[in-house]
Amino acid sequence: MQPSTRDCRTTLDALWRLESGRIVATVLRIVRDLSLAEELAQDALVTALEKWSADGIPANPAAWLMTTAKNRAIDALRRQAAFVEIQQQLVHDVVDRTAADVTEAAADDTIDDDVLRLMFTVCHPLLATESRVALVLRLVNGLSVAEIARGYLVAETTIAQRITRAKRTLKAAHVPFELPLAAQRTERMASVLEAVYLIFNEGYAAMEGEQWLRPALCEEALRLARSLASLVSDDVEVFGLAALLELQTSRLAARVDREGQPVLLAQQDRARWDRLLIHRGFAYLEQAFALDLPVGVFCLQAAIAACHARAASWDETDWAEIVALYDALLQAQPTPVVALNRAVAVGMADGPQAGLDIVERLCAEQQLTRYHLLYSVRADLLQRVGRRQEASREFLKAATLTRNASEQTLLQRRATECVAECERTERGLQ
């Protein structure tokens, strides 16, 4: 029985999220044109949908996609009669490098990773920071313009314009596809780190689809973070990100139940947390703080994750320490999302009403009106102060805003639980 077009599309969507970076990077190495590389990779995707619907999904779909994309790239070179020219240019590039550059490259370029090369290429200082990260998420993570826009809480047209202008700028400047030397990496590293972090987040709590977790994306982001950590010796935030992703990845097995439904942190079986990953996270965090340099947002988030990892249970969590860390994080990154996360911690340390007061101020500011977690956090705090009917409505509102089916089910279930609690309370009073 042949797979349906829908089955093929589902398989391709999942595969594209994981493999798009490698495919685009491989094609880019051949054609040396970012827009063309993306176009040829997308063409391979369309071809796969057509062929797989007719012939069945191949045994190794990732290899099939990669081979098809590379063949498209070679065909494009032949059509442009540019293959010889590119070979000659590669030779000139090597000859023109000074002896010092060759020596430094031999010492620095210890990682043969096309995905990292792609990330550093598109995170060029010619581009604005927001354009760099949007382009990485588009090319490396395979996110749609709509998904990136939702992640940044901005209009789709804004993201589309950023991506188009960024590709045009890189092409006009003839930016080479390479892992830059150490001196050039520093100015691009912050954007690369943010992109890796956002890739991880998409795997840790997917913005849309049926599944809440996409473990393969988390593992890819963790691999990239480890690779970056091996490239540097004195970058606090690189070690901070590696620590954060190790610690967050340690919880993956406990974040869903046997049916794949979300399990919130308070209910997770901590015996299922991966102690080896926690140990690695602590080690990276120690490396970061041992540098005795000012810490940034990733180190602070890693320190918060470490507080959870050290706690034997939800009730034994050092919430006062977490609030203090969120205070520092809010100073370093004064965004409404950080303020919302801090409200959760305050609600645990000082009681739900204290957290609710912060959330009410955020609601009044109206910066997160389309952000479903604003309403789910408010619902949780309302439930804890006994305002269950209001909590139920807020859970349902959050459910209408999320595009993830598993998260929607969780929020609807929590709304139903609030109603059931109200009914039990009313019966007890009669």
N, C-alpha and C positions, 0 to 999 in steps of 0.2 A: 504494500500500500504506500503510495507516494505521499509525502508530507504536503499539507495544505500551504497555500501562499502565506497564510497567517502564521503557521508554525515556522516557516522559513524566515519570515520577517522577525519573529520573536528571537530566534536563534541568532540572526544577523545583528539585531540590536544589541544583544548581550555581548556578542563577539566584538562588535565595533567599539564598544566602550573600553574594552581591554586591549584590543590590538591596533586601534587607529593610529596611535602614536608611532608604533614600530613600522606600520605600513607606509604612512606618510613620510617618515624619516628615511626609510629605505628607498622610496621612489625619489625623494628629494636628492639623495646622494647621486642618483643617476641623472636626473633632468636639471638639477640646479636652479629650479624655479618653483618657489613655494606655492603660488596659485595653481600652476600646472600640476604639481605633485598632489595637491588636495583634489583637484579635478579628476586625475587619473585614479586615485584611491577610491573616490566616490563612484567612478565608472565601474571599477571592479566590484563594488558593493551592489550596484544595479544588475550587473551581469550575474552575480551570485544568486540574486533573488530569482532571476529568470531561469537559470540553469538548475538550481536546486529544486525549484518547484516542479520541474519536468523530470529530472533525473535522480532526485533524492539528495539529501545532505551528505557530503563526502565524509570519509572516515576521519580526516584531519582538516576540518573547515578553515582553521587559521592558516595552515600552509597553503591551502587552495587559494584563499584570498590574497596572500602574499605573492604567490607565483603569478596569479592573474594580473595583479597590480604592476609587478616588475615587467611582465610581458608588455603591458600597455605602455610602460615607460620606454622600453626599448623600441617599440613601434613608433612612439612619438619622436624619438631621436632620429630614427631612420627617415621619417617623413620630413623632419627639419634639416636633414643632412648635416647634423651638428655633432655627431659622435666623435669624429676625428678632432674637431675643434676643441671639444671638451677634454679629450685625452691630452692634447697639446697644452691646454691651459693648466691642467693638473701638474704636468711636468714643469712648466714655468713657475708655478706656485712653490714647488719644492726647491728649485734652483735659486729662486729669489730670496728665500729665507736666509737670514744670517746664521753664522755658526752658533751664536749665542741663543737664537730662537730655537734652533734644532736641539741644543742641549737642554734648554728649559722644557721644551715640549716632551722630550724623552723622559724627563723627570716627572712632569705634571700629568701628561695624558695617559694615566695608568688605567683608565677605564674605557674599554671599547664598548660604548653604549650609545647607539644611534638616538634613542629617546632623549637622553640627557643632552646630546648635541642639538637636537631639535629644540629643546626647551631653552637652552642658552642662546641659540640663534634667534628665536623669536622674542626673547627677553632683552633685546639689544637696547642700549641707552638712547638710541634715536627715537624710540617709541615712548609714549606716556605710560606710566605704570599700569593704569587700568586697561590700556590697549594690549600691553604685553600679556597680562594674565588672561584676558578674554581670548586672545589668539591661542594661547597654550591650551586652554580648556576646550576650544573648538577643535584643534588639530590633534592634541595628545589624548584628550579624554573623550573625544567624539561627542561632546555635548552639543545640542542644538542651540541656536540663537535664543529661542524662548527659554530654555533651561538656564542658560547663563544669565539672562535678564532677570529671571526669578531669583537666582542666587544673589544677585547684586541689588535687587529691589529697584531696578530701573526699567525704562521702556525698551522693548525689543528693537525698535529703530535705532536707539542709541548704541546698543551692542553691535548691531549689524554695521553701522557706520564706522565704529571703532575697528572692527575686524577688517573691513574693506580698506580703510585708510592705512592700517598697519601693514597689510600685505603689499600695498602699493609702495609704501615707504621703503620697506626692506628690499623690494625688487629694484627700485630706483637707485638705492645705495649699493647694490651688488654685495650685500652682506653674505659672507661665506658661511657654509654649513660646516661648523666645526665646534669642538669643545675648546673655548678660548683659553689662553694662557692665564696663569694665576692672577696677574695684575688686572686683567680684563674681567675676570670672573666676579670679582668683588662687587662691581657696580651693577651686575645683573643678578646677583645671588638672591636678593630680597624678593624679587619677582618670581624667580624659580621656586623658592621656598613656599611662597603663597600659593602658587599653582599646584605644587605637590600636596599641600594641605587641603586645597579644595577638591582635588582628585580623591583624596582619602575620605573627605566628608561625604562625597557622593556615594562611596561604597559603604560607609558607616551608617548612613541614613538617607537612602535614595530619595530624590525629590519626587520621582514619579515611578509608575509601574506597579507590578503586583508584589514584588519582594521588597522588604524593608532593608535587607542587607545585600550587598554585592561584595562578598569576601575577596574575590579576585582583584577588584579595584583597590581594596585596602592593602592587599599583599603587594600589588604593583607600586603603590605609593610608598609603602614601607621599604621596598627594594630600592626605590629611587632615593629615599631619605638616607638609607645606609650607604649608598654609593656616594652621595654628597658628603656625608660625614667622613668617608675615607679620603676625600679630596682635600680636606682642610685640617688645620691643626689649631687654629685660634679663632674660630667663628662661633661665638656663643649661641647664636640663633640656629645654626645648622645642627649643633648638638641638641639644642632645645627641641627642635622639630623631630629629630630622630627619637628622642626620649618620649615625646608626646605620642608619636605614632606607635611605638613599641607598647606603651602602657594602654593606649586605647585598643590596639589590636588584641591585647591579652584578654579582653572581655568578649570577643566576638561570639564564642561558643555559647555564652550565657545570655546573649542579647535576644535570642529567639527561642521559642519552645519547640517541641517535636513537630508541631504543625507549621513551623516557620513564622508564627505570630510574635510580635514584639514583646519583650519582657523588659520592663523599666528597671533602672538601676537599683531602686529600693527593694525590688523583688528578686533580683538575680542571685543565683546560687554561686557564691564566690569560690566554692571548691572547683568550679569549672573554669575559673580564670587561669590563664596560662602563666605559671610561675616563672618559666624561663624568659618569656617576653617581659615580664615585670622586672626581673633581675637585669635584663639588658637595658630597659628603660631607666632604671635607677643608675646604672653605670654611665649612660650618656648624660644624665642629669648631673652626676658628679663631675664628669669632664667639663660640662658647661660652667658650673659654679667654681671649679678649680682654676679657671682662667682669671677669676677675680676682675671681671669686666662688667659694665652695665648690662643687665639682662633685658630682653625684649619680650614680645607677646608670646612667642612659642615657649620660652623658658618658663614664663609665668603659668601658661596653660599646662605645661608638663608638671609643674609643681603642684597644681590643683589635682591633676590626674594621680599624682603620687600620693596625695592625701587619701584619695579613695582606695588606692592599691594597698596602702598600709593598714587601713581599717579592716578589722575582722568582720564587721557587719555594718549595715546602714546606720544603726543607732550609735555605733562607736566611732563614727566619722567625726573628725575634728572640724566642725563647721565654723568655729571662730577663726581658725587658721585659713580656711577656704575663703571666708569673707575678706580677711586681710589681703589675701592674694588677689581677689577680685577688685579690691580697692586699688591696688597697684596696677592691675590690668586695665581698669577703667581710665586711669591716668595716662597709660601708654597708648590706649586705643579707645578713645571716648566715643563709642558708638552705642546706639540704642539696643543692639543685640547683646553687647557685653553687659549693659545695664540690666537687661532682662535676666541674663544668667546670674548676675549678682543678686537680683531680687529673690531668686530661688534659694540661694545660699543664705541670705538674710532671713528668709522665711523659716529655714531650718534652725539657724542659730538663735534668732530672737523671737521666733513665733510667727505663725502664718499672717497675722494682721500686719506685722512690720513689713513683710514681703509684699503683701497686697497693697499697702500704701504706695510703695515704689511703682508697682505695676499700674496703679490707677493714674499716676503722674505720666507714665509712658503712654497710656491710652489717650490722655488729654493732649499730648504732644502730637499725636496722629502721624508719627513717622513709620509705624509698623502696622498700619491698618490692613495690609494684605498679607501679613506674616502670621501664619496659623499658630505658631508657637506662642505668640503673645496671648492668644485666647486660651490655649491649653494650659499655660502657666497660671493665668488668672482663674481658670476653672478649678485647677488643683487647689489653689489657695482659698478660693471661695468654699470649696468642699470641706476643707480643713477647719474653716471658721464656722461651719454649720449652715452656710447659705447654699443649700444643695440644689434648690430649683434654679437659681441663677447659675450655679456651676454646670448643671445639665445643659442649659442653653449655650453656655460658652464652649463646652466640649463639642456640641453639635455645630456651632459656628466654625470652630477650628477644623472639624471634619469636612466642612464644605470647601475649605480653602486649600487643604492638602491634596496633592495629586497622586499620593502614594496609597494604594489600596489597603495594604496591611495597616498603615498608620490610621487610615480612615476607619477601619474596623475597630481598632483599639479605642479611638476617641468616641465612637458611637457606643461601644460597650461601657466605657466609663460614664457616658451620659445616662445610659440605662441604669447603671448602678446607683447614681445619684438619686434618680427617681425612686428606685426601690428603697433606698435609705429613708427618703422622705415618707414613703408609705408605711414603713415599719415604725418610724417615729410617731406618725399620726395614730397608728393602731395602739401604740403603747400609751398614748395620752387619753384614749377613749375609755 
